[in-house]
Amino acid sequence: MQGHQQGFLYASKQYPDHVKHGIVCGRFYLDHENYRAPDVQNTEWNGILVLNQVEKGDFDLMPLRMSYLSKKYG
């Protein structure tokens, strides 16, 4: 079970017949939240995750930072 959390955390575990993944990706926005310290917000990972080749719960993970998306797409 997972609640809301800022930033990016990822782990995987290989089993004989499958892989289990755990992902927290809780931030994708440019605004700062007034109730949170700016230095903390400035250092948190901010972006999206693209899951490629999804099949039976497995996938290739492609994290894309907000800074990359902003440069590429404006």
Predicted model as a PDB file, atoms N, CA, C, CB and O in Angstrom, pLDDT in the B-factor column:
MODEL        1                                                                  
ATOM      1  N   MET A   1       0.849  -1.176   0.000  1.00 53.00           N  
ATOM      2  CA  MET A   1       0.000   0.000   0.000  1.00 53.00           C  
ATOM      3  C   MET A   1       0.892   1.236   0.000  1.00 53.00           C  
ATOM      4  CB  MET A   1      -0.965   0.000   1.223  1.00 53.00           C  
ATOM      5  O   MET A   1       1.923   1.260   0.673  1.00 53.00           O  
ATOM      6  N   GLN A   2       0.504   2.252  -0.746  1.00 57.00           N  
ATOM      7  CA  GLN A   2       1.323   3.448  -0.894  1.00 57.00           C  
ATOM      8  C   GLN A   2       0.445   4.686  -0.785  1.00 57.00           C  
ATOM      9  CB  GLN A   2       2.081   3.434  -2.238  1.00 57.00           C  
ATOM     10  O   GLN A   2      -0.595   4.785  -1.436  1.00 57.00           O  
ATOM     11  N   GLY A   3       0.877   5.623   0.043  1.00 63.00           N  
ATOM     12  CA  GLY A   3       0.218   6.917   0.108  1.00 63.00           C  
ATOM     13  C   GLY A   3       0.923   7.887  -0.805  1.00 63.00           C  
ATOM     14  O   GLY A   3       1.836   7.503  -1.536  1.00 63.00           O  
ATOM     15  N   HIS A   4       0.514   9.134  -0.775  1.00 70.00           N  
ATOM     16  CA  HIS A   4       1.132  10.143  -1.630  1.00 70.00           C  
ATOM     17  C   HIS A   4       2.507  10.531  -1.086  1.00 70.00           C  
ATOM     18  CB  HIS A   4       0.227  11.388  -1.741  1.00 70.00           C  
ATOM     19  O   HIS A   4       2.674  10.758   0.112  1.00 70.00           O  
ATOM     20  N   GLN A   5       3.472  10.603  -1.977  1.00 76.00           N  
ATOM     21  CA  GLN A   5       4.824  11.009  -1.607  1.00 76.00           C  
ATOM     22  C   GLN A   5       5.440  11.745  -2.793  1.00 76.00           C  
ATOM     23  CB  GLN A   5       5.699   9.775  -1.189  1.00 76.00           C  
ATOM     24  O   GLN A   5       5.268  11.333  -3.940  1.00 76.00           O  
ATOM     25  N   GLN A   6       6.155  12.829  -2.517  1.00 81.00           N  
ATOM     26  CA  GLN A   6       6.839  13.563  -3.569  1.00 81.00           C  
ATOM     27  C   GLN A   6       8.079  12.798  -4.009  1.00 81.00           C  
ATOM     28  CB  GLN A   6       7.213  14.978  -3.094  1.00 81.00           C  
ATOM     29  O   GLN A   6       8.583  11.951  -3.272  1.00 81.00           O  
ATOM     30  N   GLY A   7       8.565  13.092  -5.195  1.00 83.00           N  
ATOM     31  CA  GLY A   7       9.819  12.522  -5.651  1.00 83.00           C  
ATOM     32  C   GLY A   7       9.665  11.211  -6.374  1.00 83.00           C  
ATOM     33  O   GLY A   7       8.569  10.847  -6.801  1.00 83.00           O  
ATOM     34  N   PHE A   8      10.776  10.496  -6.510  1.00 89.00           N  
ATOM     35  CA  PHE A   8      10.834   9.280  -7.306  1.00 89.00           C  
ATOM     36  C   PHE A   8      11.584   8.191  -6.543  1.00 89.00           C  
ATOM     37  CB  PHE A   8      11.508   9.551  -8.666  1.00 89.00           C  
ATOM     38  O   PHE A   8      12.734   8.373  -6.143  1.00 89.00           O  
ATOM     39  N   LEU A   9      10.921   7.071  -6.351  1.00 90.00           N  
ATOM     40  CA  LEU A   9      11.523   5.888  -5.752  1.00 90.00           C  
ATOM     41  C   LEU A   9      11.176   4.687  -6.622  1.00 90.00           C  
ATOM     42  CB  LEU A   9      11.033   5.681  -4.280  1.00 90.00           C  
ATOM     43  O   LEU A   9      10.045   4.556  -7.091  1.00 90.00           O  
ATOM     44  N   TYR A  10      12.152   3.816  -6.833  1.00 93.00           N  
ATOM     45  CA  TYR A  10      11.904   2.633  -7.658  1.00 93.00           C  
ATOM     46  C   TYR A  10      12.690   1.445  -7.109  1.00 93.00           C  
ATOM     47  CB  TYR A  10      12.287   2.902  -9.137  1.00 93.00           C  
ATOM     48  O   TYR A  10      13.838   1.584  -6.688  1.00 93.00           O  
ATOM     49  N   ALA A  11      12.063   0.298  -7.120  1.00 94.00           N  
ATOM     50  CA  ALA A  11      12.741  -0.942  -6.756  1.00 94.00           C  
ATOM     51  C   ALA A  11      12.117  -2.075  -7.559  1.00 94.00           C  
ATOM     52  CB  ALA A  11      12.642  -1.219  -5.218  1.00 94.00           C  
ATOM     53  O   ALA A  11      10.947  -2.014  -7.935  1.00 94.00           O  
ATOM     54  N   SER A  12      12.908  -3.104  -7.817  1.00 94.00           N  
ATOM     55  CA  SER A  12      12.378  -4.290  -8.477  1.00 94.00           C  
ATOM     56  C   SER A  12      12.986  -5.530  -7.836  1.00 94.00           C  
ATOM     57  CB  SER A  12      12.669  -4.257 -10.002  1.00 94.00           C  
ATOM     58  O   SER A  12      14.066  -5.483  -7.247  1.00 94.00           O  
ATOM     59  N   LYS A  13      12.276  -6.625  -7.962  1.00 95.00           N  
ATOM     60  CA  LYS A  13      12.763  -7.897  -7.422  1.00 95.00           C  
ATOM     61  C   LYS A  13      12.517  -8.969  -8.470  1.00 95.00           C  
ATOM     62  CB  LYS A  13      12.058  -8.259  -6.062  1.00 95.00           C  
ATOM     63  O   LYS A  13      11.405  -9.137  -8.971  1.00 95.00           O  
ATOM     64  N   GLN A  14      13.575  -9.683  -8.785  1.00 93.00           N  
ATOM     65  CA  GLN A  14      13.499 -10.761  -9.769  1.00 93.00           C  
ATOM     66  C   GLN A  14      13.108 -12.066  -9.082  1.00 93.00           C  
ATOM     67  CB  GLN A  14      14.849 -10.923 -10.511  1.00 93.00           C  
ATOM     68  O   GLN A  14      13.722 -12.464  -8.093  1.00 93.00           O  
ATOM     69  N   TYR A  15      12.094 -12.720  -9.607  1.00 93.00           N  
ATOM     70  CA  TYR A  15      11.676 -14.047  -9.167  1.00 93.00           C  
ATOM     71  C   TYR A  15      11.971 -15.032 -10.307  1.00 93.00           C  
ATOM     72  CB  TYR A  15      10.145 -14.067  -8.769  1.00 93.00           C  
ATOM     73  O   TYR A  15      12.258 -14.602 -11.424  1.00 93.00           O  
ATOM     74  N   PRO A  16      11.907 -16.315 -10.052  1.00 95.00           N  
ATOM     75  CA  PRO A  16      12.221 -17.266 -11.128  1.00 95.00           C  
ATOM     76  C   PRO A  16      11.356 -17.098 -12.384  1.00 95.00           C  
ATOM     77  CB  PRO A  16      12.066 -18.670 -10.611  1.00 95.00           C  
ATOM     78  O   PRO A  16      11.830 -17.318 -13.498  1.00 95.00           O  
ATOM     79  N   ASP A  17      10.091 -16.708 -12.204  1.00 91.00           N  
ATOM     80  CA  ASP A  17       9.196 -16.628 -13.361  1.00 91.00           C  
ATOM     81  C   ASP A  17       8.635 -15.241 -13.643  1.00 91.00           C  
ATOM     82  CB  ASP A  17       8.067 -17.563 -13.167  1.00 91.00           C  
ATOM     83  O   ASP A  17       7.832 -15.085 -14.563  1.00 91.00           O  
ATOM     84  N   HIS A  18       9.039 -14.226 -12.876  1.00 89.00           N  
ATOM     85  CA  HIS A  18       8.531 -12.876 -13.125  1.00 89.00           C  
ATOM     86  C   HIS A  18       9.347 -11.840 -12.340  1.00 89.00           C  
ATOM     87  CB  HIS A  18       7.034 -12.783 -12.741  1.00 89.00           C  
ATOM     88  O   HIS A  18      10.214 -12.184 -11.536  1.00 89.00           O  
ATOM     89  N   VAL A  19       9.046 -10.581 -12.595  1.00 90.00           N  
ATOM     90  CA  VAL A  19       9.665  -9.472 -11.877  1.00 90.00           C  
ATOM     91  C   VAL A  19       8.557  -8.661 -11.229  1.00 90.00           C  
ATOM     92  CB  VAL A  19      10.537  -8.583 -12.828  1.00 90.00           C  
ATOM     93  O   VAL A  19       7.519  -8.418 -11.844  1.00 90.00           O  
ATOM     94  N   LYS A  20       8.775  -8.237  -9.977  1.00 92.00           N  
ATOM     95  CA  LYS A  20       7.835  -7.319  -9.321  1.00 92.00           C  
ATOM     96  C   LYS A  20       8.493  -5.954  -9.226  1.00 92.00           C  
ATOM     97  CB  LYS A  20       7.417  -7.840  -7.901  1.00 92.00           C  
ATOM     98  O   LYS A  20       9.676  -5.842  -8.906  1.00 92.00           O  
ATOM     99  N   HIS A  21       7.713  -4.915  -9.507  1.00 92.00           N  
ATOM    100  CA  HIS A  21       8.198  -3.544  -9.477  1.00 92.00           C  
ATOM    101  C   HIS A  21       7.425  -2.748  -8.434  1.00 92.00           C  
ATOM    102  CB  HIS A  21       8.071  -2.887 -10.867  1.00 92.00           C  
ATOM    103  O   HIS A  21       6.236  -2.980  -8.219  1.00 92.00           O  
ATOM    104  N   GLY A  22       8.100  -1.821  -7.798  1.00 91.00           N  
ATOM    105  CA  GLY A  22       7.463  -0.858  -6.897  1.00 91.00           C  
ATOM    106  C   GLY A  22       7.912   0.534  -7.307  1.00 91.00           C  
ATOM    107  O   GLY A  22       9.109   0.799  -7.416  1.00 91.00           O  
ATOM    108  N   ILE A  23       6.953   1.423  -7.535  1.00 91.00           N  
ATOM    109  CA  ILE A  23       7.271   2.769  -8.033  1.00 91.00           C  
ATOM    110  C   ILE A  23       6.507   3.813  -7.236  1.00 91.00           C  
ATOM    111  CB  ILE A  23       6.936   2.894  -9.540  1.00 91.00           C  
ATOM    112  O   ILE A  23       5.314   3.661  -6.970  1.00 91.00           O  
ATOM    113  N   VAL A  24       7.209   4.877  -6.857  1.00 88.00           N  
ATOM    114  CA  VAL A  24       6.589   6.095  -6.340  1.00 88.00           C  
ATOM    115  C   VAL A  24       7.050   7.213  -7.267  1.00 88.00           C  
ATOM    116  CB  VAL A  24       6.982   6.377  -4.814  1.00 88.00           C  
ATOM    117  O   VAL A  24       8.247   7.473  -7.398  1.00 88.00           O  
ATOM    118  N   CYS A  25       6.111   7.855  -7.893  1.00 86.00           N  
ATOM    119  CA  CYS A  25       6.432   8.990  -8.767  1.00 86.00           C  
ATOM    120  C   CYS A  25       5.352  10.028  -8.504  1.00 86.00           C  
ATOM    121  CB  CYS A  25       6.495   8.574 -10.314  1.00 86.00           C  
ATOM    122  O   CYS A  25       4.330  10.056  -9.190  1.00 86.00           O  
ATOM    123  N   GLY A  26       5.578  10.876  -7.513  1.00 78.00           N  
ATOM    124  CA  GLY A  26       4.503  11.714  -7.011  1.00 78.00           C  
ATOM    125  C   GLY A  26       4.584  13.183  -7.339  1.00 78.00           C  
ATOM    126  O   GLY A  26       3.916  13.989  -6.691  1.00 78.00           O  
ATOM    127  N   ARG A  27       5.402  13.573  -8.351  1.00 82.00           N  
ATOM    128  CA  ARG A  27       5.480  15.002  -8.621  1.00 82.00           C  
ATOM    129  C   ARG A  27       5.687  15.261 -10.113  1.00 82.00           C  
ATOM    130  CB  ARG A  27       6.614  15.638  -7.808  1.00 82.00           C  
ATOM    131  O   ARG A  27       6.619  14.739 -10.726  1.00 82.00           O  
ATOM    132  N   PHE A  28       4.794  16.083 -10.686  1.00 86.00           N  
ATOM    133  CA  PHE A  28       4.938  16.536 -12.064  1.00 86.00           C  
ATOM    134  C   PHE A  28       4.234  17.888 -12.191  1.00 86.00           C  
ATOM    135  CB  PHE A  28       4.348  15.486 -13.077  1.00 86.00           C  
ATOM    136  O   PHE A  28       3.119  17.977 -12.705  1.00 86.00           O  
ATOM    137  N   TYR A  29       4.901  18.928 -11.716  1.00 84.00           N  
ATOM    138  CA  TYR A  29       4.348  20.268 -11.827  1.00 84.00           C  
ATOM    139  C   TYR A  29       5.459  21.293 -11.629  1.00 84.00           C  
ATOM    140  CB  TYR A  29       3.212  20.484 -10.800  1.00 84.00           C  
ATOM    141  O   TYR A  29       6.504  20.986 -11.057  1.00 84.00           O  
ATOM    142  N   LEU A  30       5.225  22.500 -12.102  1.00 82.00           N  
ATOM    143  CA  LEU A  30       6.217  23.569 -12.025  1.00 82.00           C  
ATOM    144  C   LEU A  30       6.025  24.474 -10.812  1.00 82.00           C  
ATOM    145  CB  LEU A  30       6.170  24.397 -13.279  1.00 82.00           C  
ATOM    146  O   LEU A  30       6.977  25.112 -10.361  1.00 82.00           O  
ATOM    147  N   ASP A  31       4.816  24.537 -10.285  1.00 86.00           N  
ATOM    148  CA  ASP A  31       4.519  25.435  -9.169  1.00 86.00           C  
ATOM    149  C   ASP A  31       5.159  24.953  -7.875  1.00 86.00           C  
ATOM    150  CB  ASP A  31       3.014  25.565  -8.984  1.00 86.00           C  
ATOM    151  O   ASP A  31       5.405  23.761  -7.693  1.00 86.00           O  
ATOM    152  N   HIS A  32       5.421  25.890  -6.988  1.00 84.00           N  
ATOM    153  CA  HIS A  32       5.898  25.564  -5.640  1.00 84.00           C  
ATOM    154  C   HIS A  32       4.721  25.623  -4.677  1.00 84.00           C  
ATOM    155  CB  HIS A  32       7.035  26.538  -5.187  1.00 84.00           C  
ATOM    156  O   HIS A  32       3.837  26.468  -4.815  1.00 84.00           O  
ATOM    157  N   GLU A  33       4.715  24.737  -3.721  1.00 86.00           N  
ATOM    158  CA  GLU A  33       3.666  24.704  -2.706  1.00 86.00           C  
ATOM    159  C   GLU A  33       4.118  25.553  -1.523  1.00 86.00           C  
ATOM    160  CB  GLU A  33       3.350  23.237  -2.259  1.00 86.00           C  
ATOM    161  O   GLU A  33       5.208  25.345  -0.990  1.00 86.00           O  
ATOM    162  N   ASN A  34       3.295  26.499  -1.115  1.00 90.00           N  
ATOM    163  CA  ASN A  34       3.659  27.446  -0.056  1.00 90.00           C  
ATOM    164  C   ASN A  34       3.962  26.784   1.287  1.00 90.00           C  
ATOM    165  CB  ASN A  34       2.550  28.440   0.127  1.00 90.00           C  
ATOM    166  O   ASN A  34       4.760  27.308   2.064  1.00 90.00           O  
ATOM    167  N   TYR A  35       3.349  25.662   1.565  1.00 90.00           N  
ATOM    168  CA  TYR A  35       3.515  25.021   2.871  1.00 90.00           C  
ATOM    169  C   TYR A  35       4.782  24.159   2.953  1.00 90.00           C  
ATOM    170  CB  TYR A  35       2.300  24.166   3.178  1.00 90.00           C  
ATOM    171  O   TYR A  35       5.088  23.620   4.016  1.00 90.00           O  
ATOM    172  N   ARG A  36       5.523  24.023   1.840  1.00 87.00           N  
ATOM    173  CA  ARG A  36       6.734  23.198   1.827  1.00 87.00           C  
ATOM    174  C   ARG A  36       7.961  24.059   1.604  1.00 87.00           C  
ATOM    175  CB  ARG A  36       6.644  22.115   0.742  1.00 87.00           C  
ATOM    176  O   ARG A  36       7.903  25.046   0.871  1.00 87.00           O  
ATOM    177  N   ALA A  37       9.063  23.699   2.225  1.00 90.00           N  
ATOM    178  CA  ALA A  37      10.308  24.473   2.112  1.00 90.00           C  
ATOM    179  C   ALA A  37      10.806  24.498   0.658  1.00 90.00           C  
ATOM    180  CB  ALA A  37      11.401  23.878   3.040  1.00 90.00           C  
ATOM    181  O   ALA A  37      10.880  23.450   0.018  1.00 90.00           O  
ATOM    182  N   PRO A  38      11.147  25.689   0.132  1.00 87.00           N  
ATOM    183  CA  PRO A  38      11.613  25.794  -1.257  1.00 87.00           C  
ATOM    184  C   PRO A  38      12.863  24.963  -1.551  1.00 87.00           C  
ATOM    185  CB  PRO A  38      11.892  27.234  -1.584  1.00 87.00           C  
ATOM    186  O   PRO A  38      12.971  24.377  -2.628  1.00 87.00           O  
ATOM    187  N   ASP A  39      13.812  24.906  -0.604  1.00 88.00           N  
ATOM    188  CA  ASP A  39      15.033  24.134  -0.862  1.00 88.00           C  
ATOM    189  C   ASP A  39      14.737  22.644  -1.024  1.00 88.00           C  
ATOM    190  CB  ASP A  39      16.038  24.341   0.272  1.00 88.00           C  
ATOM    191  O   ASP A  39      15.406  21.956  -1.794  1.00 88.00           O  
ATOM    192  N   VAL A  40      13.743  22.152  -0.304  1.00 85.00           N  
ATOM    193  CA  VAL A  40      13.347  20.746  -0.440  1.00 85.00           C  
ATOM    194  C   VAL A  40      12.702  20.535  -1.810  1.00 85.00           C  
ATOM    195  CB  VAL A  40      12.366  20.327   0.703  1.00 85.00           C  
ATOM    196  O   VAL A  40      13.024  19.575  -2.510  1.00 85.00           O  
ATOM    197  N   GLN A  41      11.806  21.419  -2.183  1.00 85.00           N  
ATOM    198  CA  GLN A  41      11.123  21.290  -3.462  1.00 85.00           C  
ATOM    199  C   GLN A  41      12.091  21.396  -4.646  1.00 85.00           C  
ATOM    200  CB  GLN A  41      10.044  22.350  -3.579  1.00 85.00           C  
ATOM    201  O   GLN A  41      11.911  20.729  -5.664  1.00 85.00           O  
ATOM    202  N   ASN A  42      13.110  22.236  -4.503  1.00 85.00           N  
ATOM    203  CA  ASN A  42      14.071  22.424  -5.595  1.00 85.00           C  
ATOM    204  C   ASN A  42      14.960  21.209  -5.821  1.00 85.00           C  
ATOM    205  CB  ASN A  42      14.935  23.627  -5.314  1.00 85.00           C  
ATOM    206  O   ASN A  42      15.526  21.056  -6.904  1.00 85.00           O  
ATOM    207  N   THR A  43      15.094  20.349  -4.831  1.00 86.00           N  
ATOM    208  CA  THR A  43      15.973  19.188  -4.964  1.00 86.00           C  
ATOM    209  C   THR A  43      15.218  17.891  -5.241  1.00 86.00           C  
ATOM    210  CB  THR A  43      16.793  19.029  -3.713  1.00 86.00           C  
ATOM    211  O   THR A  43      15.848  16.866  -5.497  1.00 86.00           O  
ATOM    212  N   GLU A  44      13.894  17.908  -5.199  1.00 88.00           N  
ATOM    213  CA  GLU A  44      13.110  16.701  -5.462  1.00 88.00           C  
ATOM    214  C   GLU A  44      13.085  16.369  -6.948  1.00 88.00           C  
ATOM    215  CB  GLU A  44      11.684  16.870  -4.942  1.00 88.00           C  
ATOM    216  O   GLU A  44      13.064  17.263  -7.794  1.00 88.00           O  
ATOM    217  N   TRP A  45      13.087  15.087  -7.255  1.00 90.00           N  
ATOM    218  CA  TRP A  45      12.923  14.648  -8.632  1.00 90.00           C  
ATOM    219  C   TRP A  45      11.535  15.033  -9.101  1.00 90.00           C  
ATOM    220  CB  TRP A  45      13.152  13.122  -8.768  1.00 90.00           C  
ATOM    221  O   TRP A  45      10.558  14.835  -8.380  1.00 90.00           O  
ATOM    222  N   ASN A  46      11.438  15.578 -10.300  1.00 91.00           N  
ATOM    223  CA  ASN A  46      10.180  16.077 -10.829  1.00 91.00           C  
ATOM    224  C   ASN A  46      10.089  15.627 -12.281  1.00 91.00           C  
ATOM    225  CB  ASN A  46      10.076  17.639 -10.701  1.00 91.00           C  
ATOM    226  O   ASN A  46      10.887  16.069 -13.108  1.00 91.00           O  
ATOM    227  N   GLY A  47       9.143  14.768 -12.610  1.00 93.00           N  
ATOM    228  CA  GLY A  47       9.025  14.296 -13.975  1.00 93.00           C  
ATOM    229  C   GLY A  47       7.950  13.246 -14.138  1.00 93.00           C  
ATOM    230  O   GLY A  47       7.046  13.104 -13.314  1.00 93.00           O  
ATOM    231  N   ILE A  48       8.081  12.507 -15.246  1.00 94.00           N  
ATOM    232  CA  ILE A  48       7.128  11.438 -15.556  1.00 94.00           C  
ATOM    233  C   ILE A  48       7.893  10.134 -15.778  1.00 94.00           C  
ATOM    234  CB  ILE A  48       6.270  11.797 -16.813  1.00 94.00           C  
ATOM    235  O   ILE A  48       9.103  10.135 -16.002  1.00 94.00           O  
ATOM    236  N   LEU A  49       7.167   9.040 -15.712  1.00 95.00           N  
ATOM    237  CA  LEU A  49       7.720   7.735 -16.034  1.00 95.00           C  
ATOM    238  C   LEU A  49       6.963   7.173 -17.226  1.00 95.00           C  
ATOM    239  CB  LEU A  49       7.642   6.773 -14.814  1.00 95.00           C  
ATOM    240  O   LEU A  49       5.732   7.149 -17.235  1.00 95.00           O  
ATOM    241  N   VAL A  50       7.697   6.723 -18.223  1.00 96.00           N  
ATOM    242  CA  VAL A  50       7.110   6.047 -19.370  1.00 96.00           C  
ATOM    243  C   VAL A  50       7.430   4.569 -19.213  1.00 96.00           C  
ATOM    244  CB  VAL A  50       7.653   6.623 -20.738  1.00 96.00           C  
ATOM    245  O   VAL A  50       8.582   4.194 -18.996  1.00 96.00           O  
ATOM    246  N   LEU A  51       6.415   3.739 -19.325  1.00 96.00           N  
ATOM    247  CA  LEU A  51       6.593   2.294 -19.226  1.00 96.00           C  
ATOM    248  C   LEU A  51       6.494   1.708 -20.627  1.00 96.00           C  
ATOM    249  CB  LEU A  51       5.535   1.650 -18.268  1.00 96.00           C  
ATOM    250  O   LEU A  51       5.416   1.686 -21.220  1.00 96.00           O  
ATOM    251  N   ASN A  52       7.619   1.232 -21.157  1.00 97.00           N  
ATOM    252  CA  ASN A  52       7.674   0.654 -22.498  1.00 97.00           C  
ATOM    253  C   ASN A  52       7.649  -0.867 -22.420  1.00 97.00           C  
ATOM    254  CB  ASN A  52       8.934   1.131 -23.247  1.00 97.00           C  
ATOM    255  O   ASN A  52       8.027  -1.452 -21.405  1.00 97.00           O  
ATOM    256  N   GLN A  53       7.200  -1.503 -23.503  1.00 96.00           N  
ATOM    257  CA  GLN A  53       7.203  -2.962 -23.611  1.00 96.00           C  
ATOM    258  C   GLN A  53       6.468  -3.621 -22.436  1.00 96.00           C  
ATOM    259  CB  GLN A  53       8.643  -3.478 -23.681  1.00 96.00           C  
ATOM    260  O   GLN A  53       6.935  -4.624 -21.895  1.00 96.00           O  
ATOM    261  N   VAL A  54       5.333  -3.064 -22.049  1.00 94.00           N  
ATOM    262  CA  VAL A  54       4.569  -3.607 -20.915  1.00 94.00           C  
ATOM    263  C   VAL A  54       3.961  -4.951 -21.310  1.00 94.00           C  
ATOM    264  CB  VAL A  54       3.451  -2.612 -20.463  1.00 94.00           C  
ATOM    265  O   VAL A  54       3.241  -5.070 -22.301  1.00 94.00           O  
ATOM    266  N   GLU A  55       4.281  -5.966 -20.490  1.00 91.00           N  
ATOM    267  CA  GLU A  55       3.739  -7.294 -20.750  1.00 91.00           C  
ATOM    268  C   GLU A  55       3.726  -8.106 -19.457  1.00 91.00           C  
ATOM    269  CB  GLU A  55       4.563  -8.021 -21.844  1.00 91.00           C  
ATOM    270  O   GLU A  55       4.767  -8.350 -18.847  1.00 91.00           O  
ATOM    271  N   LYS A  56       2.546  -8.510 -19.060  1.00 86.00           N  
ATOM    272  CA  LYS A  56       2.369  -9.359 -17.873  1.00 86.00           C  
ATOM    273  C   LYS A  56       3.021  -8.765 -16.632  1.00 86.00           C  
ATOM    274  CB  LYS A  56       2.940 -10.742 -18.131  1.00 86.00           C  
ATOM    275  O   LYS A  56       3.654  -9.483 -15.859  1.00 86.00           O  
ATOM    276  N   GLY A  57       2.872  -7.460 -16.439  1.00 86.00           N  
ATOM    277  CA  GLY A  57       3.381  -6.793 -15.244  1.00 86.00           C  
ATOM    278  C   GLY A  57       4.836  -6.388 -15.307  1.00 86.00           C  
ATOM    279  O   GLY A  57       5.344  -5.781 -14.363  1.00 86.00           O  
ATOM    280  N   ASP A  58       5.526  -6.708 -16.402  1.00 90.00           N  
ATOM    281  CA  ASP A  58       6.923  -6.306 -16.560  1.00 90.00           C  
ATOM    282  C   ASP A  58       7.000  -5.193 -17.601  1.00 90.00           C  
ATOM    283  CB  ASP A  58       7.817  -7.519 -16.973  1.00 90.00           C  
ATOM    284  O   ASP A  58       6.092  -5.044 -18.419  1.00 90.00           O  
ATOM    285  N   PHE A  59       8.074  -4.417 -17.573  1.00 93.00           N  
ATOM    286  CA  PHE A  59       8.199  -3.280 -18.489  1.00 93.00           C  
ATOM    287  C   PHE A  59       9.617  -2.749 -18.468  1.00 93.00           C  
ATOM    288  CB  PHE A  59       7.207  -2.163 -18.120  1.00 93.00           C  
ATOM    289  O   PHE A  59      10.411  -3.083 -17.588  1.00 93.00           O  
ATOM    290  N   ASP A  60       9.921  -1.924 -19.441  1.00 94.00           N  
ATOM    291  CA  ASP A  60      11.167  -1.163 -19.481  1.00 94.00           C  
ATOM    292  C   ASP A  60      10.846   0.242 -18.996  1.00 94.00           C  
ATOM    293  CB  ASP A  60      11.801  -1.145 -20.928  1.00 94.00           C  
ATOM    294  O   ASP A  60       9.993   0.921 -19.567  1.00 94.00           O  
ATOM    295  N   LEU A  61      11.518   0.670 -17.960  1.00 95.00           N  
ATOM    296  CA  LEU A  61      11.244   1.955 -17.318  1.00 95.00           C  
ATOM    297  C   LEU A  61      12.057   3.071 -17.982  1.00 95.00           C  
ATOM    298  CB  LEU A  61      11.564   1.884 -15.808  1.00 95.00           C  
ATOM    299  O   LEU A  61      13.265   2.934 -18.179  1.00 95.00           O  
ATOM    300  N   MET A  62      11.383   4.182 -18.325  1.00 96.00           N  
ATOM    301  CA  MET A  62      12.053   5.339 -18.903  1.00 96.00           C  
ATOM    302  C   MET A  62      11.629   6.594 -18.141  1.00 96.00           C  
ATOM    303  CB  MET A  62      11.728   5.474 -20.420  1.00 96.00           C  
ATOM    304  O   MET A  62      10.595   7.184 -18.454  1.00 96.00           O  
ATOM    305  N   PRO A  63      12.422   7.011 -17.135  1.00 95.00           N  
ATOM    306  CA  PRO A  63      12.109   8.245 -16.409  1.00 95.00           C  
ATOM    307  C   PRO A  63      12.521   9.465 -17.231  1.00 95.00           C  
ATOM    308  CB  PRO A  63      12.815   8.261 -15.035  1.00 95.00           C  
ATOM    309  O   PRO A  63      13.597   9.482 -17.828  1.00 95.00           O  
ATOM    310  N   LEU A  64      11.668  10.478 -17.258  1.00 96.00           N  
ATOM    311  CA  LEU A  64      11.951  11.729 -17.963  1.00 96.00           C  
ATOM    312  C   LEU A  64      11.744  12.889 -17.001  1.00 96.00           C  
ATOM    313  CB  LEU A  64      11.047  11.886 -19.225  1.00 96.00           C  
ATOM    314  O   LEU A  64      10.643  13.101 -16.493  1.00 96.00           O  
ATOM    315  N   ARG A  65      12.816  13.638 -16.758  1.00 93.00           N  
ATOM    316  CA  ARG A  65      12.752  14.777 -15.844  1.00 93.00           C  
ATOM    317  C   ARG A  65      11.986  15.941 -16.465  1.00 93.00           C  
ATOM    318  CB  ARG A  65      14.161  15.226 -15.455  1.00 93.00           C  
ATOM    319  O   ARG A  65      11.956  16.100 -17.685  1.00 93.00           O  
ATOM    320  N   MET A  66      11.370  16.747 -15.610  1.00 92.00           N  
ATOM    321  CA  MET A  66      10.659  17.944 -16.053  1.00 92.00           C  
ATOM    322  C   MET A  66      11.602  18.871 -16.825  1.00 92.00           C  
ATOM    323  CB  MET A  66      10.045  18.686 -14.845  1.00 92.00           C  
ATOM    324  O   MET A  66      11.194  19.481 -17.814  1.00 92.00           O  
ATOM    325  N   SER A  67      12.858  18.981 -16.383  1.00 91.00           N  
ATOM    326  CA  SER A  67      13.820  19.863 -17.059  1.00 91.00           C  
ATOM    327  C   SER A  67      14.056  19.398 -18.500  1.00 91.00           C  
ATOM    328  CB  SER A  67      15.163  19.900 -16.281  1.00 91.00           C  
ATOM    329  O   SER A  67      14.160  20.232 -19.401  1.00 91.00           O  
ATOM    330  N   TYR A  68      14.140  18.109 -18.730  1.00 95.00           N  
ATOM    331  CA  TYR A  68      14.305  17.576 -20.090  1.00 95.00           C  
ATOM    332  C   TYR A  68      13.058  17.863 -20.930  1.00 95.00           C  
ATOM    333  CB  TYR A  68      14.585  16.049 -20.048  1.00 95.00           C  
ATOM    334  O   TYR A  68      13.163  18.325 -22.066  1.00 95.00           O  
ATOM    335  N   LEU A  69      11.883  17.587 -20.369  1.00 94.00           N  
ATOM    336  CA  LEU A  69      10.633  17.823 -21.108  1.00 94.00           C  
ATOM    337  C   LEU A  69      10.452  19.297 -21.436  1.00 94.00           C  
ATOM    338  CB  LEU A  69       9.431  17.321 -20.303  1.00 94.00           C  
ATOM    339  O   LEU A  69       9.973  19.626 -22.521  1.00 94.00           O  
ATOM    340  N   SER A  70      10.819  20.188 -20.529  1.00 92.00           N  
ATOM    341  CA  SER A  70      10.701  21.628 -20.770  1.00 92.00           C  
ATOM    342  C   SER A  70      11.620  22.066 -21.897  1.00 92.00           C  
ATOM    343  CB  SER A  70      11.021  22.415 -19.497  1.00 92.00           C  
ATOM    344  O   SER A  70      11.215  22.861 -22.746  1.00 92.00           O  
ATOM    345  N   LYS A  71      12.859  21.561 -21.922  1.00 95.00           N  
ATOM    346  CA  LYS A  71      13.798  21.906 -23.005  1.00 95.00           C  
ATOM    347  C   LYS A  71      13.332  21.378 -24.339  1.00 95.00           C  
ATOM    348  CB  LYS A  71      15.184  21.364 -22.704  1.00 95.00           C  
ATOM    349  O   LYS A  71      13.415  22.076 -25.350  1.00 95.00           O  
ATOM    350  N   LYS A  72      12.842  20.148 -24.353  1.00 95.00           N  
ATOM    351  CA  LYS A  72      12.442  19.501 -25.606  1.00 95.00           C  
ATOM    352  C   LYS A  72      11.128  20.040 -26.152  1.00 95.00           C  
ATOM    353  CB  LYS A  72      12.326  18.009 -25.402  1.00 95.00           C  
ATOM    354  O   LYS A  72      10.996  20.233 -27.361  1.00 95.00           O  
ATOM    355  N   TYR A  73      10.148  20.287 -25.277  1.00 93.00           N  
ATOM    356  CA  TYR A  73       8.814  20.639 -25.729  1.00 93.00           C  
ATOM    357  C   TYR A  73       8.377  22.059 -25.358  1.00 93.00           C  
ATOM    358  CB  TYR A  73       7.842  19.668 -25.172  1.00 93.00           C  
ATOM    359  O   TYR A  73       7.304  22.511 -25.758  1.00 93.00           O  
ATOM    360  N   GLY A  74       9.216  22.752 -24.594  1.00 85.00           N  
ATOM    361  CA  GLY A  74       8.891  24.137 -24.247  1.00 85.00           C  
ATOM    362  C   GLY A  74       7.985  24.296 -23.152  1.00 85.00           C  
ATOM    363  O   GLY A  74       7.651  25.423 -22.786  1.00 85.00           O  
TER     364      GLY A  74                                                      
ENDMDL                                                                          
END                                                                             
